[in-house]
Amino acid sequence: MVTKEELFKAVSTVNDPEVGFNLVEMGLIYDAMCDENYNAKIIMTLSTKACPLHQMIVQWVEEAVMRECEQVQNIEVEVVWEPAWNITMATDEVKQKLSGN
C-alpha cells in the first residue's frame, strides 16, 4: 500500500501557478488514502470556486501521484468546498510570504 505521507509528498510536487507554492504548503490537500488494490484518492480544495485552472490542477495532481507513486493503479481526485479554504490552512512560511511580512 502507498501511505498517506507518500501521497502528500507526491502532491507536493504540484505548485499553485498563481502564488508559486505547492498545494500541500497551501493547505489545499485535505486527505489522501490508498487501498490494498493501489487505488488512491486525494481529497482537496482550491483557493476559490472560480479558479480558472480547476481542471488543470486536478490533472496535475493525478499525474503527480501516478508519476511519484508507481504502485498506484488508479487515482481519484475529489474537489470539495467544505471546509472552505482560507489562509490559516497554509504553512507559516506561506502565510508570512503571502501577507508580505
Secondary structure, 3 states (H helix, E strand, C coil): CCCHHHHHHHHCCCECCCCCCEHHHHCCEEEEEECCCCEEEEEECCCCCCCCCHHHHHHHHHHHHHHHCCCCCEEEEEECCCCCCCHHHCCHHHHHHHHCC
